[in-house]
C-alpha cells in the first residue's frame, strides 16, 4: 500500500520507534539500500569529477537521464535501464566528440552542450508521445523513494560494484592525469583513454544518482559531497572517505525527511548536501581566521 493511501506519518522523536515504523515498508528498506549504493558511487566518482573540473559533463549526463527514462517508460521498459543506457551512450558520444579535436576545454564544453540540448529535446518529445498517465515527469526530474524494488537495488549494486572496481583500478593514474596531464603524458600515461573511461564511469554514476534525486538534482550527490570534502581536505584518501560519509548522510537524512513530508526526495537530499557545503566553507573561514589571529606579527611590523 502506498503512503498516499494512508495517514501522513508523524515524526515522534523516538528514533528507534520511528525507524521501526519507517522500515516496516519494504519500499523504504529498498530506498535506504539504494541510497547507500548511490551515495557511495556518486561521492567516489564525483570526487574525481570535481578535481578534473568536469562538472558540466556531469550535469549533461544527469540531464540525459531524463530522456532515457522517458523513452523507457514510453516503450514499457524499466526506467532504471533507461537511465543507465542513455547516460552510458551520452558519455561515449561526449568522449568521441571531445577526442576528435584538440581536446581543448572550449571544444569539450561545446560538444557537451550539444549533447545536452539534443537530449532535452528528445526527452520532451518522448513525454509528449506518451499517451498514458505519466506519474513520471516530476518523479523523473526530482526523484522519489516510492516504487524502488529489490530488483532495482540489485541492479544498482551490480553497476555500482563494477564502477568502484574500475575506479580503484585506474584511480592512481587517473589522479596523476587529473593533477598534471602534461607530465602524465610525458610519463606514458594514456591520458585520453583514461579521460574517456572516466566519462563512462561518470555516466554510470549519474544514471544511478538520477534514480534517487531525479535527473535535475543529480548534483546533490554527484557534486556537493565531493566539493564539500575538497573544501575540508586536500588529501585524496581522506577526501574520498569524507565525500562518501557526507553523501550517505545527505541521502539518508533526505529519505527520512521525505517520508514525513509530502515533498520531492531530491529537494531534501539537495538541501542537506548544500547545508553541509555551507558549513564546510564556514568552518574553513573560521579556521583561517583563528590561524591568522594566532600567528605572531614579525618584529618591527605595525600592529
C-alpha positions, 0 to 999 in steps of 0.5 A: 500500500502506498503512503498516499493511501494512508495517514501522513506519518508523524515524526515522534522523536523516538528514533528507534520507534520511528525507524521501526515504523519507517522500515516496516515498508519494504519500499523504504528498506529498498530506498535506504539500500539504494541510497547507500549504493548511490551515495557511495558511487556518486561521492567516489566518482564525483570526487574525481569529477570535481578535481578534473573540473568536469562538472558540466559533463556531469550535469549533461549526463544527469540531464540525459537521464531524463530522456532515457527514462522517458523513452523507457517508460514510453516503450514499457521498459524499466526506467532504471535501464533507461537511465543507465543506457542513455547516460552510458551512450551520452558519455561515449558520444561526449568522449568521441566528440571531445577526442576528435579535436584538440581536446581543448576545454572550449571544444569539450564544453561545446560538444557537451552542450550539444549533447545536452540540448539534443537530449532535452529535446528528445526527452520532451518529445518522448513525454509528449508521445506518451499517451498514458498517465505519466506519474513520471515527469516530476518523479523523473526530474526530482526523484522519489523513494516510492516504487524502488524494488529489490530488483532495482537495488540489485541492479544498482549494486551490480553497476555500482560494484563494477564502477568502484572496481574500475575506479580503484583500478585506474584511480592512481593514474587517473589522479596523476592525469587529473593533477598534471596531464602534461607530465602524465603524458610525458610519463606514458600515461594514456591520458585520453583513454583514461579521460574517456573511461572516466566519462563512462564511469561518470555516466554510470554514476549519474544514471544511478544518482538520477534514480534517487534525486531525479535527473535535475538534482543529480548534483546533490550527490554527484557534486556537493559531497565531493566539493564539500570534502575538497573544501575540508581536505586536500588529501585524496584518501581522506577526501574520498572517505569524507565525500562518501560519509557526507553523501550517505548522510545527505541521502539518508537524512533526505529519505527520512525527511521525505517520508514525513513530508509530502515533498520531492526526495531530491529537494531534501537530499539537495538541501542537506548536501548544500547545508553541509557545503555551507558549513564546510566553507564556514568552518574553513573561514573560521579556521583561517581566521583563528590561524591568522589571529594566532600567528605572531606579527614579525618584529618591527611590523605595525600592529 
